[in-house]
């Protein structure tokens, strides 16, 4: 077993944050978080680790290599965070708009987002990955999900 005590745990120069709208039902929070985490997983090589293997040799899919911090904020905070993140080259950004709850597959999701101007997106969640200090500034005002 690998020792992951704080003295030997890896440190990361990036941070992954999911910010959820503060008006979602529990099932929506889980759904949005799952979709957004999948987007972040594809954002750069090395974001996802190696496959897991149990003592019996059964292999499991790899997961994100670093913790994901889940926060909440209101619609204005989500819109501000999206705009700040979109303006930067060093931040990976995934979005989830309220309209996507009515679609049933990826093609419909992308078509729906394509019809809405960035400032008009009714965001219910976003995920960010980038330098720690940058992500902290972008997510300022969001609170830990309870």
C-alpha positions in Angstrom: 0.0 0.0 0.0 1.3 3.5 -0.8 2.0 5.8 2.1 -0.1 9.0 1.6 0.5 10.7 4.9 0.8 14.5 4.6 4.6 14.4 4.5 4.7 12.1 1.5 1.5 13.1 -0.3 2.1 14.8 -3.6 1.6 18.5 -3.9 0.0 20.0 -7.0 0.6 23.4 -8.6 -2.9 23.4 -10.0 -6.3 23.3 -8.3 -9.6 21.7 -9.5 -12.8 23.4 -8.4 -16.4 22.8 -9.2 -18.8 25.6 -8.4 -22.5 24.7 -8.3 -25.4 27.0 -8.4 -27.0 27.4 -4.9 -30.5 26.6 -6.1 -30.1 23.0 -7.4 -31.8 19.9 -6.2 -29.5 17.2 -4.8 -29.8 15.0 -7.9 -28.9 18.0 -10.1 -25.8 18.8 -8.0 -24.6 15.2 -8.4 -25.4 15.2 -12.1 -23.7 18.5 -12.8 -20.6 17.6 -10.8 -20.2 14.3 -12.7 -20.4 16.0 -16.1 -18.1 18.8 -15.1 -15.5 16.5 -13.6 -15.5 14.5 -16.9 -14.7 17.7 -18.7 -11.8 18.5 -16.5 -10.5 15.0 -16.8 -9.9 15.7 -20.5 -8.3 19.1 -20.0 -4.7 18.1 -20.2 -2.4 15.1 -20.3 -1.6 13.8 -16.8 -4.8 15.1 -15.1 -6.0 11.5 -14.9 -3.8 9.0 -13.1 -3.1 5.3 -13.7 -5.7 2.5 -13.5 -6.4 1.1 -10.1 -5.9 -2.6 -9.3 -7.1 -4.5 -6.2 -5.2 -7.3 -4.5 -7.1 -9.8 -6.6 -5.9 -8.3 -9.8 -9.2 -6.7 -10.9 -8.5 -3.5 -12.8 -10.6 -0.3 -12.4 -10.6 2.9 -14.4 -8.3 5.7 -13.5 -9.5 8.8 -11.8 -8.4 12.4 -11.4 -5.0 12.6 -9.8 -5.8 15.4 -7.4 -8.7 16.4 -5.1 -11.7 18.2 -6.5 -13.1 21.0 -4.3 -16.8 21.5 -4.6 -18.2 25.0 -3.9 -21.5 26.8 -4.3 -22.4 30.3 -5.4 -25.2 32.3 -6.8 -25.9 33.0 -10.5 -23.9 36.2 -10.5 -20.8 34.5 -9.1 -21.0 31.7 -11.7 -21.3 34.3 -14.5 -18.3 36.3 -13.1 -16.2 33.2 -12.7 -17.0 32.0 -16.2 -16.0 35.3 -17.7 -12.8 35.5 -15.8 -11.8 31.9 -16.6 -12.7 32.2 -20.2 -10.4 35.3 -20.5 -7.4 33.3 -19.4 -5.2 30.9 -21.3 -4.0 29.0 -18.2 -7.5 27.9 -17.0 -9.4 24.9 -18.2 -13.2 25.6 -18.1 -16.2 23.3 -18.3 -19.7 24.7 -18.0 -23.2 23.3 -17.4 -26.2 25.4 -18.3 -29.7 24.9 -16.8 -31.0 24.2 -20.3 -29.0 21.0 -20.4 -31.4 19.3 -17.9 -33.9 19.1 -20.7 -31.5 17.5 -23.2 -30.8 13.8 -23.4 -27.4 13.4 -25.1 -24.1 15.1 -25.9 -25.1 16.3 -29.4 -28.2 18.0 -28.0 -26.2 19.5 -25.2 -23.7 21.1 -27.5 -26.4 22.3 -29.9 -28.2 23.9 -27.0 -25.1 25.7 -25.7 -24.2 26.8 -29.3 -27.5 28.7 -29.5 -26.8 30.9 -26.4 -24.4 33.8 -26.1 -21.8 33.4 -23.4 -23.2 36.2 -21.3 -26.8 34.8 -21.6 -25.9 31.2 -20.4 -28.0 30.3 -17.4 -25.1 28.6 -15.6 -25.8 26.1 -12.8 -22.3 24.8 -12.6 -18.7 25.2 -13.8 -15.4 23.5 -13.3 -12.0 25.1 -13.3 -8.5 23.8 -13.4 -5.5 26.0 -13.3 -2.8 27.6 -11.1 -3.9 27.6 -7.5 -3.7 31.3 -6.9 -5.6 32.0 -10.2 -8.4 29.5 -9.3 -8.7 31.0 -5.8 -9.2 34.5 -7.3 -11.7 33.3 -9.9 -13.7 31.4 -7.3 -13.6 34.1 -4.6 -16.9 34.4 -2.9 -18.0 30.8 -3.5 -18.4 28.7 -0.3 -17.8 25.1 0.5 -20.7 22.9 -0.6 -22.6 21.6 2.4 
